[in-house]
């Protein structure tokens, strides 16, 4: 992995995590670091699922892959916020 690919994963993870957090109703008591981590994990899992389904390599923007990543980020932010809330 190069520095550029690591930075790219962090930026994409931050964007995916932020979108997921914005779409989840209510207040989430997690910080921005956890949001980025959830976004990175959601982006990786969403890409893997899209590759298995054969929708990851299209011309232009991969809307189906992006939608999968955002849905996974919403689920991930909800799970992490729920776990954090129950541990407090």
PDB file with SEQRES, HELIX, SHEET and CRYST1 records, atoms N, CA, C and O in Angstrom:
SEQRES   1 A   88  UNK UNK UNK UNK UNK UNK UNK UNK UNK UNK UNK UNK UNK          
SEQRES   2 A   88  UNK UNK UNK UNK UNK UNK UNK UNK UNK UNK UNK UNK UNK          
SEQRES   3 A   88  UNK UNK UNK UNK UNK UNK UNK UNK UNK UNK UNK UNK UNK          
SEQRES   4 A   88  UNK UNK UNK UNK UNK UNK UNK UNK UNK UNK UNK UNK UNK          
SEQRES   5 A   88  UNK UNK UNK UNK UNK UNK UNK UNK UNK UNK UNK UNK UNK          
SEQRES   6 A   88  UNK UNK UNK UNK UNK UNK UNK UNK UNK UNK UNK UNK UNK          
SEQRES   7 A   88  UNK UNK UNK UNK UNK UNK UNK UNK UNK UNK                      
HELIX    1 AA1 UNK A    3  UNK A   23  1                                  21    
HELIX    2 AA2 UNK A   32  UNK A   53  1                                  22    
HELIX    3 AA3 UNK A   63  UNK A   87  1                                  25    
CRYST1    1.000    1.000    1.000  90.00  90.00  90.00 P 1           1          
ATOM      1  N   UNK A   1       0.838  -1.187   0.000  1.00  0.00           N  
ATOM      2  CA  UNK A   1       0.000   0.000   0.000  1.00  0.00           C  
ATOM      3  C   UNK A   1       0.878   1.245   0.000  1.00  0.00           C  
ATOM      4  O   UNK A   1       1.908   1.316   0.671  1.00  0.00           O  
ATOM      5  N   UNK A   2       0.441   2.192  -0.758  1.00  0.00           N  
ATOM      6  CA  UNK A   2       1.161   3.457  -0.799  1.00  0.00           C  
ATOM      7  C   UNK A   2       0.493   4.451   0.144  1.00  0.00           C  
ATOM      8  O   UNK A   2      -0.620   4.237   0.625  1.00  0.00           O  
ATOM      9  N   UNK A   3       1.203   5.533   0.388  1.00  0.00           N  
ATOM     10  CA  UNK A   3       0.654   6.598   1.228  1.00  0.00           C  
ATOM     11  C   UNK A   3      -0.621   7.166   0.594  1.00  0.00           C  
ATOM     12  O   UNK A   3      -1.586   7.471   1.295  1.00  0.00           O  
ATOM     13  N   UNK A   4      -0.617   7.304  -0.724  1.00  0.00           N  
ATOM     14  CA  UNK A   4      -1.785   7.857  -1.410  1.00  0.00           C  
ATOM     15  C   UNK A   4      -3.004   6.955  -1.248  1.00  0.00           C  
ATOM     16  O   UNK A   4      -4.112   7.457  -1.060  1.00  0.00           O  
ATOM     17  N   UNK A   5      -2.828   5.640  -1.318  1.00  0.00           N  
ATOM     18  CA  UNK A   5      -3.975   4.740  -1.169  1.00  0.00           C  
ATOM     19  C   UNK A   5      -4.486   4.728   0.266  1.00  0.00           C  
ATOM     20  O   UNK A   5      -5.690   4.602   0.487  1.00  0.00           O  
ATOM     21  N   UNK A   6      -3.601   4.855   1.233  1.00  0.00           N  
ATOM     22  CA  UNK A   6      -4.019   4.924   2.636  1.00  0.00           C  
ATOM     23  C   UNK A   6      -4.787   6.212   2.892  1.00  0.00           C  
ATOM     24  O   UNK A   6      -5.842   6.194   3.525  1.00  0.00           O  
ATOM     25  N   UNK A   7      -4.260   7.331   2.401  1.00  0.00           N  
ATOM     26  CA  UNK A   7      -4.953   8.611   2.566  1.00  0.00           C  
ATOM     27  C   UNK A   7      -6.293   8.602   1.826  1.00  0.00           C  
ATOM     28  O   UNK A   7      -7.282   9.147   2.317  1.00  0.00           O  
ATOM     29  N   UNK A   8      -6.319   7.989   0.658  1.00  0.00           N  
ATOM     30  CA  UNK A   8      -7.564   7.884  -0.089  1.00  0.00           C  
ATOM     31  C   UNK A   8      -8.607   7.083   0.664  1.00  0.00           C  
ATOM     32  O   UNK A   8      -9.782   7.451   0.676  1.00  0.00           O  
ATOM     33  N   UNK A   9      -8.189   5.978   1.301  1.00  0.00           N  
ATOM     34  CA  UNK A   9      -9.121   5.159   2.089  1.00  0.00           C  
ATOM     35  C   UNK A   9      -9.653   5.951   3.273  1.00  0.00           C  
ATOM     36  O   UNK A   9     -10.831   5.837   3.614  1.00  0.00           O  
ATOM     37  N   UNK A  10      -8.803   6.749   3.902  1.00  0.00           N  
ATOM     38  CA  UNK A  10      -9.243   7.560   5.043  1.00  0.00           C  
ATOM     39  C   UNK A  10     -10.253   8.614   4.594  1.00  0.00           C  
ATOM     40  O   UNK A  10     -11.271   8.822   5.254  1.00  0.00           O  
ATOM     41  N   UNK A  11      -9.974   9.272   3.485  1.00  0.00           N  
ATOM     42  CA  UNK A  11     -10.886  10.312   2.984  1.00  0.00           C  
ATOM     43  C   UNK A  11     -12.222   9.702   2.571  1.00  0.00           C  
ATOM     44  O   UNK A  11     -13.280  10.221   2.926  1.00  0.00           O  
ATOM     45  N   UNK A  12     -12.173   8.601   1.823  1.00  0.00           N  
ATOM     46  CA  UNK A  12     -13.409   7.946   1.399  1.00  0.00           C  
ATOM     47  C   UNK A  12     -14.171   7.419   2.612  1.00  0.00           C  
ATOM     48  O   UNK A  12     -15.396   7.520   2.674  1.00  0.00           O  
ATOM     49  N   UNK A  13     -13.444   6.857   3.572  1.00  0.00           N  
ATOM     50  CA  UNK A  13     -14.082   6.382   4.793  1.00  0.00           C  
ATOM     51  C   UNK A  13     -14.744   7.505   5.564  1.00  0.00           C  
ATOM     52  O   UNK A  13     -15.833   7.331   6.110  1.00  0.00           O  
ATOM     53  N   UNK A  14     -14.092   8.654   5.610  1.00  0.00           N  
ATOM     54  CA  UNK A  14     -14.669   9.805   6.305  1.00  0.00           C  
ATOM     55  C   UNK A  14     -15.949  10.261   5.617  1.00  0.00           C  
ATOM     56  O   UNK A  14     -16.933  10.578   6.287  1.00  0.00           O  
ATOM     57  N   UNK A  15     -15.947  10.297   4.312  1.00  0.00           N  
ATOM     58  CA  UNK A  15     -17.129  10.733   3.569  1.00  0.00           C  
ATOM     59  C   UNK A  15     -18.262   9.722   3.722  1.00  0.00           C  
ATOM     60  O   UNK A  15     -19.397  10.104   4.007  1.00  0.00           O  
ATOM     61  N   UNK A  16     -17.963   8.437   3.536  1.00  0.00           N  
ATOM     62  CA  UNK A  16     -18.982   7.396   3.658  1.00  0.00           C  
ATOM     63  C   UNK A  16     -19.533   7.370   5.087  1.00  0.00           C  
ATOM     64  O   UNK A  16     -20.744   7.273   5.282  1.00  0.00           O  
ATOM     65  N   UNK A  17     -18.649   7.458   6.085  1.00  0.00           N  
ATOM     66  CA  UNK A  17     -19.088   7.464   7.484  1.00  0.00           C  
ATOM     67  C   UNK A  17     -19.944   8.673   7.808  1.00  0.00           C  
ATOM     68  O   UNK A  17     -20.950   8.557   8.508  1.00  0.00           O  
ATOM     69  N   UNK A  18     -19.545   9.840   7.300  1.00  0.00           N  
ATOM     70  CA  UNK A  18     -20.321  11.057   7.555  1.00  0.00           C  
ATOM     71  C   UNK A  18     -21.700  10.981   6.913  1.00  0.00           C  
ATOM     72  O   UNK A  18     -22.689  11.392   7.519  1.00  0.00           O  
ATOM     73  N   UNK A  19     -21.773  10.460   5.696  1.00  0.00           N  
ATOM     74  CA  UNK A  19     -23.076  10.315   5.039  1.00  0.00           C  
ATOM     75  C   UNK A  19     -23.945   9.330   5.808  1.00  0.00           C  
ATOM     76  O   UNK A  19     -25.135   9.568   6.016  1.00  0.00           O  
ATOM     77  N   UNK A  20     -23.339   8.219   6.230  1.00  0.00           N  
ATOM     78  CA  UNK A  20     -24.081   7.241   7.013  1.00  0.00           C  
ATOM     79  C   UNK A  20     -24.592   7.822   8.313  1.00  0.00           C  
ATOM     80  O   UNK A  20     -25.713   7.539   8.734  1.00  0.00           O  
ATOM     81  N   UNK A  21     -23.765   8.636   8.948  1.00  0.00           N  
ATOM     82  CA  UNK A  21     -24.160   9.257  10.214  1.00  0.00           C  
ATOM     83  C   UNK A  21     -25.263  10.292  10.007  1.00  0.00           C  
ATOM     84  O   UNK A  21     -26.164  10.418  10.836  1.00  0.00           O  
ATOM     85  N   UNK A  22     -25.192  11.031   8.903  1.00  0.00           N  
ATOM     86  CA  UNK A  22     -26.228  12.027   8.609  1.00  0.00           C  
ATOM     87  C   UNK A  22     -27.570  11.372   8.297  1.00  0.00           C  
ATOM     88  O   UNK A  22     -28.620  11.917   8.638  1.00  0.00           O  
ATOM     89  N   UNK A  23     -27.545  10.216   7.656  1.00  0.00           N  
ATOM     90  CA  UNK A  23     -28.792   9.551   7.284  1.00  0.00           C  
ATOM     91  C   UNK A  23     -29.434   8.808   8.450  1.00  0.00           C  
ATOM     92  O   UNK A  23     -30.623   8.493   8.401  1.00  0.00           O  
ATOM     93  N   UNK A  24     -28.667   8.525   9.492  1.00  0.00           N  
ATOM     94  CA  UNK A  24     -29.214   7.829  10.652  1.00  0.00           C  
ATOM     95  C   UNK A  24     -29.926   8.844  11.544  1.00  0.00           C  
ATOM     96  O   UNK A  24     -29.303   9.801  12.003  1.00  0.00           O  
ATOM     97  N   UNK A  25     -31.218   8.648  11.795  1.00  0.00           N  
ATOM     98  CA  UNK A  25     -31.933   9.625  12.617  1.00  0.00           C  
ATOM     99  C   UNK A  25     -31.484   9.581  14.075  1.00  0.00           C  
ATOM    100  O   UNK A  25     -31.034   8.547  14.570  1.00  0.00           O  
ATOM    101  N   UNK A  26     -31.613  10.703  14.744  1.00  0.00           N  
ATOM    102  CA  UNK A  26     -31.250  10.786  16.160  1.00  0.00           C  
ATOM    103  C   UNK A  26     -29.810  11.211  16.358  1.00  0.00           C  
ATOM    104  O   UNK A  26     -29.078  11.480  15.406  1.00  0.00           O  
ATOM    105  N   UNK A  27     -29.432  11.261  17.602  1.00  0.00           N  
ATOM    106  CA  UNK A  27     -28.078  11.686  17.966  1.00  0.00           C  
ATOM    107  C   UNK A  27     -27.222  10.451  18.208  1.00  0.00           C  
ATOM    108  O   UNK A  27     -27.625   9.538  18.929  1.00  0.00           O  
ATOM    109  N   UNK A  28     -26.035  10.427  17.598  1.00  0.00           N  
ATOM    110  CA  UNK A  28     -25.102   9.337  17.799  1.00  0.00           C  
ATOM    111  C   UNK A  28     -23.955   9.840  18.671  1.00  0.00           C  
ATOM    112  O   UNK A  28     -23.284  10.816  18.335  1.00  0.00           O  
ATOM    113  N   UNK A  29     -23.745   9.169  19.778  1.00  0.00           N  
ATOM    114  CA  UNK A  29     -22.714   9.592  20.729  1.00  0.00           C  
ATOM    115  C   UNK A  29     -21.371   8.939  20.410  1.00  0.00           C  
ATOM    116  O   UNK A  29     -20.747   8.329  21.278  1.00  0.00           O  
ATOM    117  N   UNK A  30     -20.931   9.073  19.145  1.00  0.00           N  
ATOM    118  CA  UNK A  30     -19.610   8.572  18.771  1.00  0.00           C  
ATOM    119  C   UNK A  30     -18.819   9.722  18.168  1.00  0.00           C  
ATOM    120  O   UNK A  30     -19.391  10.651  17.599  1.00  0.00           O  
ATOM    121  N   UNK A  31     -17.538   9.652  18.293  1.00  0.00           N  
ATOM    122  CA  UNK A  31     -16.672  10.710  17.792  1.00  0.00           C  
ATOM    123  C   UNK A  31     -16.367  10.566  16.312  1.00  0.00           C  
ATOM    124  O   UNK A  31     -16.812   9.624  15.656  1.00  0.00           O  
ATOM    125  N   UNK A  32     -15.615  11.501  15.810  1.00  0.00           N  
ATOM    126  CA  UNK A  32     -15.300  11.501  14.387  1.00  0.00           C  
ATOM    127  C   UNK A  32     -14.348  10.373  14.027  1.00  0.00           C  
ATOM    128  O   UNK A  32     -14.383   9.883  12.899  1.00  0.00           O  
ATOM    129  N   UNK A  33     -13.498   9.949  14.953  1.00  0.00           N  
ATOM    130  CA  UNK A  33     -12.568   8.850  14.652  1.00  0.00           C  
ATOM    131  C   UNK A  33     -13.346   7.557  14.418  1.00  0.00           C  
ATOM    132  O   UNK A  33     -13.081   6.835  13.457  1.00  0.00           O  
ATOM    133  N   UNK A  34     -14.308   7.268  15.297  1.00  0.00           N  
ATOM    134  CA  UNK A  34     -15.135   6.074  15.102  1.00  0.00           C  
ATOM    135  C   UNK A  34     -15.973   6.182  13.835  1.00  0.00           C  
ATOM    136  O   UNK A  34     -16.208   5.179  13.162  1.00  0.00           O  
ATOM    137  N   UNK A  35     -16.421   7.372  13.507  1.00  0.00           N  
ATOM    138  CA  UNK A  35     -17.184   7.572  12.280  1.00  0.00           C  
ATOM    139  C   UNK A  35     -16.337   7.236  11.061  1.00  0.00           C  
ATOM    140  O   UNK A  35     -16.814   6.584  10.132  1.00  0.00           O  
ATOM    141  N   UNK A  36     -15.087   7.677  11.060  1.00  0.00           N  
ATOM    142  CA  UNK A  36     -14.178   7.385   9.946  1.00  0.00           C  
ATOM    143  C   UNK A  36     -13.885   5.891   9.883  1.00  0.00           C  
ATOM    144  O   UNK A  36     -13.881   5.307   8.799  1.00  0.00           O  
ATOM    145  N   UNK A  37     -13.642   5.269  11.031  1.00  0.00           N  
ATOM    146  CA  UNK A  37     -13.348   3.831  11.055  1.00  0.00           C  
ATOM    147  C   UNK A  37     -14.543   3.036  10.522  1.00  0.00           C  
ATOM    148  O   UNK A  37     -14.375   2.120   9.717  1.00  0.00           O  
ATOM    149  N   UNK A  38     -15.738   3.388  10.969  1.00  0.00           N  
ATOM    150  CA  UNK A  38     -16.942   2.716  10.474  1.00  0.00           C  
ATOM    151  C   UNK A  38     -17.074   2.941   8.967  1.00  0.00           C  
ATOM    152  O   UNK A  38     -17.431   2.018   8.235  1.00  0.00           O  
ATOM    153  N   UNK A  39     -16.794   4.141   8.507  1.00  0.00           N  
ATOM    154  CA  UNK A  39     -16.867   4.442   7.075  1.00  0.00           C  
ATOM    155  C   UNK A  39     -15.871   3.635   6.261  1.00  0.00           C  
ATOM    156  O   UNK A  39     -16.210   3.149   5.182  1.00  0.00           O  
ATOM    157  N   UNK A  40     -14.645   3.482   6.758  1.00  0.00           N  
ATOM    158  CA  UNK A  40     -13.633   2.690   6.053  1.00  0.00           C  
ATOM    159  C   UNK A  40     -14.064   1.235   5.977  1.00  0.00           C  
ATOM    160  O   UNK A  40     -13.981   0.613   4.918  1.00  0.00           O  
ATOM    161  N   UNK A  41     -14.523   0.691   7.095  1.00  0.00           N  
ATOM    162  CA  UNK A  41     -14.969  -0.709   7.113  1.00  0.00           C  
ATOM    163  C   UNK A  41     -16.169  -0.897   6.176  1.00  0.00           C  
ATOM    164  O   UNK A  41     -16.230  -1.876   5.433  1.00  0.00           O  
ATOM    165  N   UNK A  42     -17.114   0.034   6.212  1.00  0.00           N  
ATOM    166  CA  UNK A  42     -18.292  -0.054   5.341  1.00  0.00           C  
ATOM    167  C   UNK A  42     -17.883   0.028   3.872  1.00  0.00           C  
ATOM    168  O   UNK A  42     -18.434  -0.688   3.037  1.00  0.00           O  
ATOM    169  N   UNK A  43     -16.925   0.893   3.552  1.00  0.00           N  
ATOM    170  CA  UNK A  43     -16.462   1.018   2.171  1.00  0.00           C  
ATOM    171  C   UNK A  43     -15.791  -0.270   1.702  1.00  0.00           C  
ATOM    172  O   UNK A  43     -16.013  -0.707   0.572  1.00  0.00           O  
ATOM    173  N   UNK A  44     -14.981  -0.874   2.551  1.00  0.00           N  
ATOM    174  CA  UNK A  44     -14.299  -2.116   2.176  1.00  0.00           C  
ATOM    175  C   UNK A  44     -15.290  -3.265   1.993  1.00  0.00           C  
ATOM    176  O   UNK A  44     -15.215  -4.005   1.013  1.00  0.00           O  
ATOM    177  N   UNK A  45     -16.210  -3.409   2.931  1.00  0.00           N  
ATOM    178  CA  UNK A  45     -17.195  -4.491   2.832  1.00  0.00           C  
ATOM    179  C   UNK A  45     -18.129  -4.259   1.644  1.00  0.00           C  
ATOM    180  O   UNK A  45     -18.461  -5.197   0.918  1.00  0.00           O  
ATOM    181  N   UNK A  46     -18.552  -3.011   1.447  1.00  0.00           N  
ATOM    182  CA  UNK A  46     -19.419  -2.688   0.309  1.00  0.00           C  
ATOM    183  C   UNK A  46     -18.752  -2.969  -1.020  1.00  0.00           C  
ATOM    184  O   UNK A  46     -19.397  -3.461  -1.946  1.00  0.00           O  
ATOM    185  N   UNK A  47     -17.468  -2.664  -1.126  1.00  0.00           N  
ATOM    186  CA  UNK A  47     -16.724  -2.947  -2.352  1.00  0.00           C  
ATOM    187  C   UNK A  47     -16.606  -4.445  -2.575  1.00  0.00           C  
ATOM    188  O   UNK A  47     -16.753  -4.917  -3.703  1.00  0.00           O  
ATOM    189  N   UNK A  48     -16.343  -5.199  -1.512  1.00  0.00           N  
ATOM    190  CA  UNK A  48     -16.231  -6.657  -1.638  1.00  0.00           C  
ATOM    191  C   UNK A  48     -17.561  -7.263  -2.097  1.00  0.00           C  
ATOM    192  O   UNK A  48     -17.579  -8.132  -2.968  1.00  0.00           O  
ATOM    193  N   UNK A  49     -18.665  -6.809  -1.514  1.00  0.00           N  
ATOM    194  CA  UNK A  49     -19.978  -7.320  -1.914  1.00  0.00           C  
ATOM    195  C   UNK A  49     -20.267  -6.950  -3.370  1.00  0.00           C  
ATOM    196  O   UNK A  49     -20.778  -7.774  -4.130  1.00  0.00           O  
ATOM    197  N   UNK A  50     -19.945  -5.726  -3.758  1.00  0.00           N  
ATOM    198  CA  UNK A  50     -20.179  -5.289  -5.134  1.00  0.00           C  
ATOM    199  C   UNK A  50     -19.350  -6.102  -6.122  1.00  0.00           C  
ATOM    200  O   UNK A  50     -19.819  -6.405  -7.219  1.00  0.00           O  
ATOM    201  N   UNK A  51     -18.126  -6.457  -5.747  1.00  0.00           N  
ATOM    202  CA  UNK A  51     -17.296  -7.280  -6.631  1.00  0.00           C  
ATOM    203  C   UNK A  51     -17.863  -8.682  -6.773  1.00  0.00           C  
ATOM    204  O   UNK A  51     -17.844  -9.251  -7.865  1.00  0.00           O  
ATOM    205  N   UNK A  52     -18.371  -9.247  -5.676  1.00  0.00           N  
ATOM    206  CA  UNK A  52     -18.976 -10.576  -5.742  1.00  0.00           C  
ATOM    207  C   UNK A  52     -20.217 -10.558  -6.635  1.00  0.00           C  
ATOM    208  O   UNK A  52     -20.454 -11.494  -7.399  1.00  0.00           O  
ATOM    209  N   UNK A  53     -21.002  -9.492  -6.532  1.00  0.00           N  
ATOM    210  CA  UNK A  53     -22.216  -9.377  -7.343  1.00  0.00           C  
ATOM    211  C   UNK A  53     -21.925  -8.942  -8.776  1.00  0.00           C  
ATOM    212  O   UNK A  53     -22.804  -9.017  -9.635  1.00  0.00           O  
ATOM    213  N   UNK A  54     -20.713  -8.495  -9.039  1.00  0.00           N  
ATOM    214  CA  UNK A  54     -20.328  -8.090 -10.387  1.00  0.00           C  
ATOM    215  C   UNK A  54     -20.757  -6.694 -10.780  1.00  0.00           C  
ATOM    216  O   UNK A  54     -20.877  -6.403 -11.970  1.00  0.00           O  
ATOM    217  N   UNK A  55     -20.992  -5.819  -9.811  1.00  0.00           N  
ATOM    218  CA  UNK A  55     -21.426  -4.463 -10.121  1.00  0.00           C  
ATOM    219  C   UNK A  55     -20.357  -3.421  -9.776  1.00  0.00           C  
ATOM    220  O   UNK A  55     -20.633  -2.222  -9.799  1.00  0.00           O  
ATOM    221  N   UNK A  56     -19.151  -3.867  -9.459  1.00  0.00           N  
ATOM    222  CA  UNK A  56     -18.108  -2.936  -9.027  1.00  0.00           C  
ATOM    223  C   UNK A  56     -17.333  -2.340 -10.189  1.00  0.00           C  
ATOM    224  O   UNK A  56     -16.672  -1.315 -10.017  1.00  0.00           O  
ATOM    225  N   UNK A  57     -17.392  -2.942 -11.354  1.00  0.00           N  
ATOM    226  CA  UNK A  57     -16.605  -2.453 -12.478  1.00  0.00           C  
ATOM    227  C   UNK A  57     -17.540  -2.014 -13.602  1.00  0.00           C  
ATOM    228  O   UNK A  57     -17.814  -2.767 -14.537  1.00  0.00           O  
ATOM    229  N   UNK A  58     -18.015  -0.795 -13.486  1.00  0.00           N  
ATOM    230  CA  UNK A  58     -18.873  -0.212 -14.512  1.00  0.00           C  
ATOM    231  C   UNK A  58     -18.227   1.068 -15.017  1.00  0.00           C  
ATOM    232  O   UNK A  58     -17.294   1.587 -14.404  1.00  0.00           O  
ATOM    233  N   UNK A  59     -18.720   1.566 -16.123  1.00  0.00           N  
ATOM    234  CA  UNK A  59     -18.227   2.841 -16.627  1.00  0.00           C  
ATOM    235  C   UNK A  59     -18.829   3.966 -15.800  1.00  0.00           C  
ATOM    236  O   UNK A  59     -20.036   3.989 -15.559  1.00  0.00           O  
ATOM    237  N   UNK A  60     -17.994   4.893 -15.368  1.00  0.00           N  
ATOM    238  CA  UNK A  60     -18.484   6.018 -14.578  1.00  0.00           C  
ATOM    239  C   UNK A  60     -18.536   5.693 -13.105  1.00  0.00           C  
ATOM    240  O   UNK A  60     -17.738   4.903 -12.601  1.00  0.00           O  
ATOM    241  N   UNK A  61     -19.482   6.308 -12.417  1.00  0.00           N  
ATOM    242  CA  UNK A  61     -19.629   6.135 -10.971  1.00  0.00           C  
ATOM    243  C   UNK A  61     -20.397   4.847 -10.704  1.00  0.00           C  
ATOM    244  O   UNK A  61     -21.415   4.576 -11.341  1.00  0.00           O  
ATOM    245  N   UNK A  62     -19.907   4.066  -9.767  1.00  0.00           N  
ATOM    246  CA  UNK A  62     -20.560   2.813  -9.398  1.00  0.00           C  
ATOM    247  C   UNK A  62     -21.621   3.113  -8.338  1.00  0.00           C  
ATOM    248  O   UNK A  62     -21.357   3.004  -7.140  1.00  0.00           O  
ATOM    249  N   UNK A  63     -22.817   3.490  -8.782  1.00  0.00           N  
ATOM    250  CA  UNK A  63     -23.873   3.926  -7.876  1.00  0.00           C  
ATOM    251  C   UNK A  63     -24.341   2.802  -6.967  1.00  0.00           C  
ATOM    252  O   UNK A  63     -24.636   3.038  -5.795  1.00  0.00           O  
ATOM    253  N   UNK A  64     -24.413   1.588  -7.488  1.00  0.00           N  
ATOM    254  CA  UNK A  64     -24.872   0.468  -6.664  1.00  0.00           C  
ATOM    255  C   UNK A  64     -23.861   0.192  -5.560  1.00  0.00           C  
ATOM    256  O   UNK A  64     -24.242  -0.032  -4.411  1.00  0.00           O  
ATOM    257  N   UNK A  65     -22.584   0.206  -5.899  1.00  0.00           N  
ATOM    258  CA  UNK A  65     -21.534   0.006  -4.898  1.00  0.00           C  
ATOM    259  C   UNK A  65     -21.574   1.112  -3.852  1.00  0.00           C  
ATOM    260  O   UNK A  65     -21.459   0.834  -2.658  1.00  0.00           O  
ATOM    261  N   UNK A  66     -21.731   2.337  -4.274  1.00  0.00           N  
ATOM    262  CA  UNK A  66     -21.798   3.467  -3.356  1.00  0.00           C  
ATOM    263  C   UNK A  66     -23.006   3.351  -2.430  1.00  0.00           C  
ATOM    264  O   UNK A  66     -22.903   3.630  -1.235  1.00  0.00           O  
ATOM    265  N   UNK A  67     -24.145   2.940  -2.976  1.00  0.00           N  
ATOM    266  CA  UNK A  67     -25.344   2.764  -2.153  1.00  0.00           C  
ATOM    267  C   UNK A  67     -25.128   1.670  -1.106  1.00  0.00           C  
ATOM    268  O   UNK A  67     -25.546   1.816   0.042  1.00  0.00           O  
ATOM    269  N   UNK A  68     -24.478   0.582  -1.500  1.00  0.00           N  
ATOM    270  CA  UNK A  68     -24.182  -0.490  -0.542  1.00  0.00           C  
ATOM    271  C   UNK A  68     -23.276   0.013   0.576  1.00  0.00           C  
ATOM    272  O   UNK A  68     -23.490  -0.310   1.744  1.00  0.00           O  
ATOM    273  N   UNK A  69     -22.276   0.793   0.224  1.00  0.00           N  
ATOM    274  CA  UNK A  69     -21.349   1.321   1.222  1.00  0.00           C  
ATOM    275  C   UNK A  69     -22.069   2.238   2.205  1.00  0.00           C  
ATOM    276  O   UNK A  69     -21.817   2.177   3.408  1.00  0.00           O  
ATOM    277  N   UNK A  70     -22.955   3.081   1.706  1.00  0.00           N  
ATOM    278  CA  UNK A  70     -23.672   4.017   2.574  1.00  0.00           C  
ATOM    279  C   UNK A  70     -24.634   3.269   3.493  1.00  0.00           C  
ATOM    280  O   UNK A  70     -24.731   3.584   4.679  1.00  0.00           O  
ATOM    281  N   UNK A  71     -25.350   2.275   2.948  1.00  0.00           N  
ATOM    282  CA  UNK A  71     -26.265   1.482   3.788  1.00  0.00           C  
ATOM    283  C   UNK A  71     -25.470   0.766   4.881  1.00  0.00           C  
ATOM    284  O   UNK A  71     -25.896   0.739   6.035  1.00  0.00           O  
ATOM    285  N   UNK A  72     -24.335   0.195   4.532  1.00  0.00           N  
ATOM    286  CA  UNK A  72     -23.498  -0.465   5.530  1.00  0.00           C  
ATOM    287  C   UNK A  72     -22.976   0.530   6.564  1.00  0.00           C  
ATOM    288  O   UNK A  72     -22.845   0.187   7.739  1.00  0.00           O  
ATOM    289  N   UNK A  73     -22.679   1.752   6.143  1.00  0.00           N  
ATOM    290  CA  UNK A  73     -22.224   2.777   7.087  1.00  0.00           C  
ATOM    291  C   UNK A  73     -23.335   3.168   8.051  1.00  0.00           C  
ATOM    292  O   UNK A  73     -23.078   3.362   9.239  1.00  0.00           O  
ATOM    293  N   UNK A  74     -24.565   3.286   7.562  1.00  0.00           N  
ATOM    294  CA  UNK A  74     -25.697   3.595   8.438  1.00  0.00           C  
ATOM    295  C   UNK A  74     -25.861   2.487   9.473  1.00  0.00           C  
ATOM    296  O   UNK A  74     -26.039   2.761  10.660  1.00  0.00           O  
ATOM    297  N   UNK A  75     -25.801   1.242   9.021  1.00  0.00           N  
ATOM    298  CA  UNK A  75     -25.926   0.105   9.939  1.00  0.00           C  
ATOM    299  C   UNK A  75     -24.767   0.107  10.930  1.00  0.00           C  
ATOM    300  O   UNK A  75     -24.972  -0.100  12.127  1.00  0.00           O  
ATOM    301  N   UNK A  76     -23.550   0.340  10.438  1.00  0.00           N  
ATOM    302  CA  UNK A  76     -22.374   0.344  11.304  1.00  0.00           C  
ATOM    303  C   UNK A  76     -22.401   1.445  12.344  1.00  0.00           C  
ATOM    304  O   UNK A  76     -22.075   1.210  13.508  1.00  0.00           O  
ATOM    305  N   UNK A  77     -22.789   2.652  11.935  1.00  0.00           N  
ATOM    306  CA  UNK A  77     -22.868   3.762  12.893  1.00  0.00           C  
ATOM    307  C   UNK A  77     -23.934   3.463  13.942  1.00  0.00           C  
ATOM    308  O   UNK A  77     -23.739   3.740  15.125  1.00  0.00           O  
ATOM    309  N   UNK A  78     -25.057   2.898  13.510  1.00  0.00           N  
ATOM    310  CA  UNK A  78     -26.111   2.537  14.462  1.00  0.00           C  
ATOM    311  C   UNK A  78     -25.640   1.489  15.458  1.00  0.00           C  
ATOM    312  O   UNK A  78     -25.924   1.594  16.651  1.00  0.00           O  
ATOM    313  N   UNK A  79     -24.921   0.477  14.975  1.00  0.00           N  
ATOM    314  CA  UNK A  79     -24.418  -0.572  15.870  1.00  0.00           C  
ATOM    315  C   UNK A  79     -23.388  -0.027  16.847  1.00  0.00           C  
ATOM    316  O   UNK A  79     -23.447  -0.320  18.041  1.00  0.00           O  
ATOM    317  N   UNK A  80     -22.450   0.759  16.350  1.00  0.00           N  
ATOM    318  CA  UNK A  80     -21.398   1.304  17.228  1.00  0.00           C  
ATOM    319  C   UNK A  80     -21.999   2.267  18.240  1.00  0.00           C  
ATOM    320  O   UNK A  80     -21.629   2.233  19.413  1.00  0.00           O  
ATOM    321  N   UNK A  81     -22.922   3.125  17.810  1.00  0.00           N  
ATOM    322  CA  UNK A  81     -23.562   4.059  18.747  1.00  0.00           C  
ATOM    323  C   UNK A  81     -24.379   3.302  19.783  1.00  0.00           C  
ATOM    324  O   UNK A  81     -24.401   3.684  20.953  1.00  0.00           O  
ATOM    325  N   UNK A  82     -25.049   2.236  19.369  1.00  0.00           N  
ATOM    326  CA  UNK A  82     -25.833   1.428  20.302  1.00  0.00           C  
ATOM    327  C   UNK A  82     -24.958   0.716  21.308  1.00  0.00           C  
ATOM    328  O   UNK A  82     -25.300   0.645  22.488  1.00  0.00           O  
ATOM    329  N   UNK A  83     -23.821   0.181  20.854  1.00  0.00           N  
ATOM    330  CA  UNK A  83     -22.902  -0.490  21.768  1.00  0.00           C  
ATOM    331  C   UNK A  83     -22.276   0.495  22.740  1.00  0.00           C  
ATOM    332  O   UNK A  83     -22.089   0.187  23.917  1.00  0.00           O  
ATOM    333  N   UNK A  84     -21.955   1.672  22.245  1.00  0.00           N  
ATOM    334  CA  UNK A  84     -21.354   2.680  23.105  1.00  0.00           C  
ATOM    335  C   UNK A  84     -22.361   3.185  24.137  1.00  0.00           C  
ATOM    336  O   UNK A  84     -22.008   3.436  25.289  1.00  0.00           O  
ATOM    337  N   UNK A  85     -23.621   3.331  23.712  1.00  0.00           N  
ATOM    338  CA  UNK A  85     -24.666   3.803  24.621  1.00  0.00           C  
ATOM    339  C   UNK A  85     -24.939   2.772  25.709  1.00  0.00           C  
ATOM    340  O   UNK A  85     -25.162   3.137  26.863  1.00  0.00           O  
ATOM    341  N   UNK A  86     -24.923   1.489  25.354  1.00  0.00           N  
ATOM    342  CA  UNK A  86     -25.233   0.458  26.342  1.00  0.00           C  
ATOM    343  C   UNK A  86     -24.082   0.225  27.317  1.00  0.00           C  
ATOM    344  O   UNK A  86     -24.299  -0.293  28.413  1.00  0.00           O  
ATOM    345  N   UNK A  87     -22.867   0.600  26.935  1.00  0.00           N  
ATOM    346  CA  UNK A  87     -21.724   0.403  27.829  1.00  0.00           C  
ATOM    347  C   UNK A  87     -21.551   1.559  28.806  1.00  0.00           C  
ATOM    348  O   UNK A  87     -20.782   1.442  29.759  1.00  0.00           O  
ATOM    349  N   UNK A  88     -22.243   2.662  28.593  1.00  0.00           N  
ATOM    350  CA  UNK A  88     -22.101   3.826  29.469  1.00  0.00           C  
ATOM    351  C   UNK A  88     -23.003   3.748  30.658  1.00  0.00           C  
ATOM    352  O   UNK A  88     -23.003   4.652  31.494  1.00  0.00           O  
TER     353      UNK A  88                                                      
END                                                                             
